[in-house]
C-alpha cells in the first residue's frame, strides 16, 4: 500500500514537471504563483519583525 502511494506520488510529480516544462501557460502560472507566495511570506516576516521590535521597545520602557 505504501509503495503504491509513493510510486503514485513520484509519477504525479514527474508528470507535473513535464507538463510545466512543455507548456508556456503552465510555466508562467507557476512563476506567477511563486512570486505571489514569496511576496506574502516577505510581508508576514516584516510584520513579525515589526511586532518583535515593537515588543522589545515596550519591555525596555517598562523597565525604565
Secondary structure, DSSP 4 states (H G I P E B T S, - for coil): -HHHHHHHHHHHHHHHHHHHHH-HHHHHHHHHHHHHHHHHHHHHHHHHHHHHHHHHHHHHHHH-
